[in-house]
Amino acid sequence: MNILDQFKLNGKVAFVTGGAKGIGKSIAVGYAQAGADLAIIDIDIEAAKTTAEEIAADYGVKTLAIQTDVTQAEEVESMVKKVQEHFGQIDIAVANAGIALNVPAEEMSLSEWQKVIDINLTGVFLTAQAAGKVMIEQGGGSIINTASMSGYIVNTPQPQCAYNASKAAVTQLTRSLAVEWADKNVRVNAVSPGYIGTELITEAPALEPLIKQWTAVTPQKRMGEPEELQGIYLYLASDASSYTTGSDFIIDGGYTAI
Ligand code: NAP
């Protein structure tokens, strides 16, 4: 197959958790541009509906918005069932919903720790598990988990030990699922972004001094744009990555190289 054709997603169905905003929305836009029908999954249903409607209008693909809290196993199972019933298949699942909490380790409550682990790690597991079951039955698929460069380095100056630990675990979970499901034609990979200028970050005046510190130690001397992640998520979703599984792609403007 022609290399450009390998990247096409026409006839494929994707869902993206945390898809209403930020990185998740950008991934969904990229998939729609490549021709996929898709479901926007988010705890914020109003934002998910708006994103789904925008994407359908802009790119002429079929979209669906479903409210789901990725920490709740029954909600995740039911969401995956709805996507499968609505579109007839699930080829691409992106477990992207995640939160960051900046609390010094010595002050962190158990509930704060648990909240980060529940969303960032258990949420990824539940999403991949539910999608994996469908993909195993259907004979294949591609699962992509959003990890972070924070799984490899310790960000400074903000204290975020639960976040860092959760993201390192996502990368190892990704490898584990990839090995378990390789013979079932279900590929599992991760993307580990560095600092990405989503609206939440760029529109928070309190973060300005931090952004200066982060970009100063980034070789490319800037944050990434959400759109600059679209290529790697498209590669991993598409037939172009048919021999890629169990890998984690760090996209960080060179941050972890130094
Ligand atoms: P974002 O703009 O906050 O978007 C995340 C979306 O996920 C929001 O719509 C959020 O809803 C939703 N969400 C939160 N908890 C959820 C839950 N329990 N179930 C379902 N949806 C939930 O974040 P982002 O910056 O795009 O980050 C997306 C992913 O990339 C995260 O996993 C993050 O850790 C990772 N990442 C981000 C960066 C970065 O610099 N931005 C760097 C590395 C990795 P609410 O807004 O209502 O909470």
Residues whose N, C-alpha, C, O or C-beta is under 5 A from the ligand:
A	BS01	NAP	G18 A20 K21 G22 I23 G24 D42 I43 D44 T68 D69 V70 T71 N96 A97 G98 I99 I119 T146 A147 S148 P193 G194 Y195 I196 T198 L200
